[in-house]
Amino acid sequence: MVNWNLINSSGRKISSAQIRKNIVSFMTRNHPCSVIQSIERKYNAYKILLMSGLCLVFDADGRFVKLN
């Protein structure tokens, strides 16, 4: 299960309500048992690093872009 309770962003904590709903839907649908190590938000993208080593990139609108 994805835990979106608290996310670090530049040293401050933000709530999961600020994460795009389609990112949450994508993660729940495609990676339901994954543990998220970190989420990095830039002005035009989200980078999600999973504990398994996978890195997922989403655009600013929360659409999946690529898997690294």
CNS distance restraints for C-alpha pairs under 8 A (distance, minus, plus):
assign (resid   1 and name CA) (resid  28 and name CA) 7.21 0.50 0.50
assign (resid   1 and name CA) (resid  32 and name CA) 5.35 0.50 0.50
assign (resid   1 and name CA) (resid  33 and name CA) 5.04 0.50 0.50
assign (resid   1 and name CA) (resid  34 and name CA) 6.73 0.50 0.50
assign (resid   1 and name CA) (resid  35 and name CA) 7.50 0.50 0.50
assign (resid   2 and name CA) (resid  27 and name CA) 7.33 0.50 0.50
assign (resid   2 and name CA) (resid  28 and name CA) 6.67 0.50 0.50
assign (resid   2 and name CA) (resid  32 and name CA) 6.59 0.50 0.50
assign (resid   2 and name CA) (resid  33 and name CA) 7.01 0.50 0.50
assign (resid   2 and name CA) (resid  34 and name CA) 6.67 0.50 0.50
assign (resid   2 and name CA) (resid  35 and name CA) 6.49 0.50 0.50
assign (resid   2 and name CA) (resid  36 and name CA) 7.17 0.50 0.50
assign (resid   3 and name CA) (resid  35 and name CA) 7.84 0.50 0.50
assign (resid   3 and name CA) (resid  36 and name CA) 7.75 0.50 0.50
assign (resid   4 and name CA) (resid  15 and name CA) 7.57 0.50 0.50
assign (resid   4 and name CA) (resid  16 and name CA) 5.06 0.50 0.50
assign (resid   5 and name CA) (resid  15 and name CA) 6.06 0.50 0.50
assign (resid   5 and name CA) (resid  16 and name CA) 5.41 0.50 0.50
assign (resid   6 and name CA) (resid  13 and name CA) 6.23 0.50 0.50
assign (resid   6 and name CA) (resid  14 and name CA) 6.08 0.50 0.50
assign (resid   6 and name CA) (resid  15 and name CA) 5.35 0.50 0.50
assign (resid   6 and name CA) (resid  16 and name CA) 6.33 0.50 0.50
assign (resid   7 and name CA) (resid  13 and name CA) 5.58 0.50 0.50
assign (resid   7 and name CA) (resid  14 and name CA) 5.56 0.50 0.50
assign (resid   7 and name CA) (resid  15 and name CA) 6.52 0.50 0.50
assign (resid   7 and name CA) (resid  16 and name CA) 7.11 0.50 0.50
assign (resid   7 and name CA) (resid  38 and name CA) 7.61 0.50 0.50
assign (resid   7 and name CA) (resid  39 and name CA) 6.85 0.50 0.50
assign (resid   8 and name CA) (resid  12 and name CA) 5.68 0.50 0.50
assign (resid   8 and name CA) (resid  13 and name CA) 4.75 0.50 0.50
assign (resid   8 and name CA) (resid  14 and name CA) 6.53 0.50 0.50
assign (resid   8 and name CA) (resid  38 and name CA) 7.81 0.50 0.50
assign (resid   8 and name CA) (resid  39 and name CA) 7.39 0.50 0.50
assign (resid   8 and name CA) (resid  40 and name CA) 7.99 0.50 0.50
assign (resid   9 and name CA) (resid  13 and name CA) 6.06 0.50 0.50
assign (resid   9 and name CA) (resid  14 and name CA) 6.88 0.50 0.50
assign (resid   9 and name CA) (resid  39 and name CA) 7.82 0.50 0.50
assign (resid   9 and name CA) (resid  40 and name CA) 6.67 0.50 0.50
assign (resid   9 and name CA) (resid  41 and name CA) 6.95 0.50 0.50
assign (resid  14 and name CA) (resid  18 and name CA) 7.11 0.50 0.50
assign (resid  15 and name CA) (resid  19 and name CA) 7.80 0.50 0.50
assign (resid  19 and name CA) (resid  23 and name CA) 7.20 0.50 0.50
assign (resid  19 and name CA) (resid  24 and name CA) 7.44 0.50 0.50
assign (resid  20 and name CA) (resid  24 and name CA) 6.81 0.50 0.50
assign (resid  20 and name CA) (resid  61 and name CA) 7.09 0.50 0.50
assign (resid  20 and name CA) (resid  62 and name CA) 5.53 0.50 0.50
assign (resid  21 and name CA) (resid  25 and name CA) 6.19 0.50 0.50
assign (resid  21 and name CA) (resid  62 and name CA) 7.52 0.50 0.50
assign (resid  22 and name CA) (resid  26 and name CA) 5.97 0.50 0.50
assign (resid  22 and name CA) (resid  62 and name CA) 5.74 0.50 0.50
assign (resid  22 and name CA) (resid  63 and name CA) 6.97 0.50 0.50
assign (resid  23 and name CA) (resid  27 and name CA) 6.11 0.50 0.50
assign (resid  23 and name CA) (resid  58 and name CA) 7.53 0.50 0.50
assign (resid  23 and name CA) (resid  62 and name CA) 5.30 0.50 0.50
assign (resid  23 and name CA) (resid  63 and name CA) 6.96 0.50 0.50
assign (resid  23 and name CA) (resid  64 and name CA) 7.54 0.50 0.50
assign (resid  24 and name CA) (resid  28 and name CA) 6.01 0.50 0.50
assign (resid  25 and name CA) (resid  29 and name CA) 5.96 0.50 0.50
assign (resid  26 and name CA) (resid  30 and name CA) 5.79 0.50 0.50
assign (resid  26 and name CA) (resid  31 and name CA) 7.64 0.50 0.50
assign (resid  26 and name CA) (resid  64 and name CA) 7.90 0.50 0.50
assign (resid  27 and name CA) (resid  31 and name CA) 5.00 0.50 0.50
assign (resid  27 and name CA) (resid  32 and name CA) 6.32 0.50 0.50
assign (resid  28 and name CA) (resid  32 and name CA) 4.58 0.50 0.50
assign (resid  34 and name CA) (resid  50 and name CA) 6.68 0.50 0.50
assign (resid  34 and name CA) (resid  51 and name CA) 7.33 0.50 0.50
assign (resid  34 and name CA) (resid  52 and name CA) 7.62 0.50 0.50
assign (resid  35 and name CA) (resid  50 and name CA) 5.81 0.50 0.50
assign (resid  35 and name CA) (resid  51 and name CA) 5.60 0.50 0.50
assign (resid  35 and name CA) (resid  52 and name CA) 7.74 0.50 0.50
assign (resid  36 and name CA) (resid  48 and name CA) 7.09 0.50 0.50
assign (resid  36 and name CA) (resid  49 and name CA) 6.10 0.50 0.50
assign (resid  36 and name CA) (resid  50 and name CA) 4.41 0.50 0.50
assign (resid  36 and name CA) (resid  51 and name CA) 5.84 0.50 0.50
assign (resid  37 and name CA) (resid  48 and name CA) 7.73 0.50 0.50
assign (resid  37 and name CA) (resid  49 and name CA) 5.54 0.50 0.50
assign (resid  37 and name CA) (resid  50 and name CA) 5.11 0.50 0.50
assign (resid  37 and name CA) (resid  51 and name CA) 5.22 0.50 0.50
assign (resid  38 and name CA) (resid  48 and name CA) 5.93 0.50 0.50
assign (resid  38 and name CA) (resid  49 and name CA) 5.27 0.50 0.50
assign (resid  38 and name CA) (resid  50 and name CA) 7.06 0.50 0.50
assign (resid  39 and name CA) (resid  46 and name CA) 6.89 0.50 0.50
assign (resid  39 and name CA) (resid  47 and name CA) 5.70 0.50 0.50
assign (resid  39 and name CA) (resid  48 and name CA) 4.55 0.50 0.50
assign (resid  39 and name CA) (resid  49 and name CA) 6.37 0.50 0.50
assign (resid  40 and name CA) (resid  46 and name CA) 5.72 0.50 0.50
assign (resid  40 and name CA) (resid  47 and name CA) 5.05 0.50 0.50
assign (resid  40 and name CA) (resid  48 and name CA) 6.43 0.50 0.50
assign (resid  41 and name CA) (resid  45 and name CA) 6.06 0.50 0.50
assign (resid  41 and name CA) (resid  46 and name CA) 4.60 0.50 0.50
assign (resid  41 and name CA) (resid  47 and name CA) 6.42 0.50 0.50
assign (resid  42 and name CA) (resid  46 and name CA) 6.20 0.50 0.50
assign (resid  43 and name CA) (resid  60 and name CA) 7.19 0.50 0.50
assign (resid  44 and name CA) (resid  59 and name CA) 6.08 0.50 0.50
assign (resid  44 and name CA) (resid  60 and name CA) 4.59 0.50 0.50
assign (resid  45 and name CA) (resid  57 and name CA) 7.01 0.50 0.50
assign (resid  45 and name CA) (resid  58 and name CA) 5.59 0.50 0.50
assign (resid  45 and name CA) (resid  59 and name CA) 4.34 0.50 0.50
assign (resid  45 and name CA) (resid  60 and name CA) 4.58 0.50 0.50
assign (resid  45 and name CA) (resid  62 and name CA) 7.83 0.50 0.50
assign (resid  46 and name CA) (resid  57 and name CA) 5.78 0.50 0.50
assign (resid  46 and name CA) (resid  58 and name CA) 5.07 0.50 0.50
assign (resid  46 and name CA) (resid  59 and name CA) 6.25 0.50 0.50
assign (resid  46 and name CA) (resid  60 and name CA) 6.74 0.50 0.50
assign (resid  46 and name CA) (resid  62 and name CA) 7.56 0.50 0.50
assign (resid  47 and name CA) (resid  55 and name CA) 6.87 0.50 0.50
assign (resid  47 and name CA) (resid  56 and name CA) 5.82 0.50 0.50
assign (resid  47 and name CA) (resid  57 and name CA) 4.64 0.50 0.50
assign (resid  47 and name CA) (resid  58 and name CA) 6.47 0.50 0.50
assign (resid  48 and name CA) (resid  55 and name CA) 5.61 0.50 0.50
assign (resid  48 and name CA) (resid  56 and name CA) 5.10 0.50 0.50
assign (resid  48 and name CA) (resid  57 and name CA) 6.35 0.50 0.50
assign (resid  49 and name CA) (resid  53 and name CA) 6.68 0.50 0.50
assign (resid  49 and name CA) (resid  54 and name CA) 5.99 0.50 0.50
assign (resid  49 and name CA) (resid  55 and name CA) 4.48 0.50 0.50
assign (resid  49 and name CA) (resid  56 and name CA) 6.47 0.50 0.50
assign (resid  50 and name CA) (resid  54 and name CA) 5.33 0.50 0.50
assign (resid  50 and name CA) (resid  55 and name CA) 6.21 0.50 0.50
assign (resid  54 and name CA) (resid  67 and name CA) 7.10 0.50 0.50
assign (resid  54 and name CA) (resid  68 and name CA) 6.28 0.50 0.50
assign (resid  55 and name CA) (resid  67 and name CA) 5.79 0.50 0.50
assign (resid  55 and name CA) (resid  68 and name CA) 5.02 0.50 0.50
assign (resid  56 and name CA) (resid  64 and name CA) 7.59 0.50 0.50
assign (resid  56 and name CA) (resid  65 and name CA) 7.73 0.50 0.50
assign (resid  56 and name CA) (resid  66 and name CA) 6.04 0.50 0.50
assign (resid  56 and name CA) (resid  67 and name CA) 4.67 0.50 0.50
assign (resid  56 and name CA) (resid  68 and name CA) 6.28 0.50 0.50
assign (resid  57 and name CA) (resid  64 and name CA) 6.24 0.50 0.50
assign (resid  57 and name CA) (resid  65 and name CA) 5.50 0.50 0.50
assign (resid  57 and name CA) (resid  66 and name CA) 5.34 0.50 0.50
assign (resid  57 and name CA) (resid  67 and name CA) 6.34 0.50 0.50
assign (resid  57 and name CA) (resid  68 and name CA) 7.84 0.50 0.50
assign (resid  58 and name CA) (resid  62 and name CA) 5.34 0.50 0.50
assign (resid  58 and name CA) (resid  63 and name CA) 5.25 0.50 0.50
assign (resid  58 and name CA) (resid  64 and name CA) 4.41 0.50 0.50
assign (resid  58 and name CA) (resid  65 and name CA) 5.07 0.50 0.50
assign (resid  58 and name CA) (resid  66 and name CA) 7.20 0.50 0.50
assign (resid  59 and name CA) (resid  63 and name CA) 5.42 0.50 0.50
assign (resid  59 and name CA) (resid  64 and name CA) 6.59 0.50 0.50
assign (resid  59 and name CA) (resid  65 and name CA) 6.37 0.50 0.50
